[in-house]
Amino acid sequence: MLEDRAIAGLEKLPPEDHAEVVAALQATPAAFGRPHVHAGLGLRQLRSGIYEGRSRLRWRFVFEREGDTLVVKMVGNHDDVRRWLRQRL
């Protein structure tokens, strides 16, 4: 599931990167919690219950687990993720 902020982040991506980020987002649920599978997505925990994935080195996405659902909170670059985390303190 994508929140509005994540959708807005996707819409700002250059067209050539958009498809790759969407593919990474689609692969995340099946890879979550399976380290050998998610190595290419760079999934890692940022804080308790908050995770980050990436597409290439430039684009990141942040998501939280809510029950059995992974909710994508935002899509952007490394600096965007840092700003988002600071706002959550």
C-alpha positions in Angstrom: 0.0 0.0 0.0 1.3 3.5 -0.9 0.5 6.6 1.1 -0.1 9.9 -0.6 3.4 11.1 0.1 4.9 8.0 -1.5 2.7 8.4 -4.6 3.8 12.1 -4.8 7.5 11.0 -4.6 7.0 8.5 -7.4 5.4 11.1 -9.6 8.5 13.3 -9.2 10.9 10.7 -10.4 12.4 10.9 -13.9 10.5 8.6 -16.3 13.6 6.3 -16.8 13.7 5.7 -13.0 10.0 5.4 -12.3 9.6 1.8 -13.6 12.7 0.6 -11.7 11.4 2.0 -8.4 7.9 0.5 -9.0 9.5 -2.9 -9.7 11.5 -2.6 -6.4 8.3 -1.7 -4.5 6.5 -4.7 -6.0 9.3 -7.1 -5.1 9.5 -5.9 -1.5 6.6 -7.8 0.1 7.9 -11.2 -1.2 11.5 -10.4 -0.1 10.8 -8.8 3.3 12.2 -10.9 6.1 14.2 -13.1 3.7 17.8 -11.8 3.7 19.1 -13.8 0.7 16.2 -12.7 -1.4 16.2 -9.0 -0.5 19.9 -8.4 -0.9 19.4 -6.6 -4.2 16.7 -4.3 -2.7 19.0 -3.2 0.1 16.2 -3.6 2.7 17.3 -2.6 6.2 15.8 -1.4 9.4 16.2 2.3 10.1 14.3 2.4 13.4 12.1 0.0 15.2 9.3 -0.9 12.8 10.6 1.5 10.0 12.5 0.1 7.0 14.2 1.4 3.9 14.7 -0.2 0.5 16.3 1.1 -2.6 16.3 1.1 -6.3 19.8 1.6 -7.6 21.8 3.8 -5.2 19.9 7.0 -5.8 16.3 6.2 -5.0 15.0 5.0 -1.6 11.6 4.1 -0.2 10.6 4.0 3.5 7.9 1.6 4.7 6.4 0.4 7.9 4.8 -2.9 8.7 1.2 -2.6 9.8 0.0 -6.1 10.6 0.5 -8.2 7.4 0.7 -5.1 5.3 3.8 -3.1 4.3 2.8 0.6 4.0 5.2 2.7 1.8 5.5 6.1 3.6 7.7 7.9 1.2 9.9 7.7 -2.0 12.9 9.9 -2.6 16.6 10.2 -2.3 18.9 9.7 0.8 18.4 13.3 1.9 14.6 13.0 1.6 14.7 9.9 3.9 16.8 11.8 6.4 14.4 14.7 6.4 11.4 12.4 6.8 13.0 10.6 9.7 13.8 13.9 11.5 10.2 15.0 11.1 9.1 11.7 12.8 11.0 12.4 16.1 
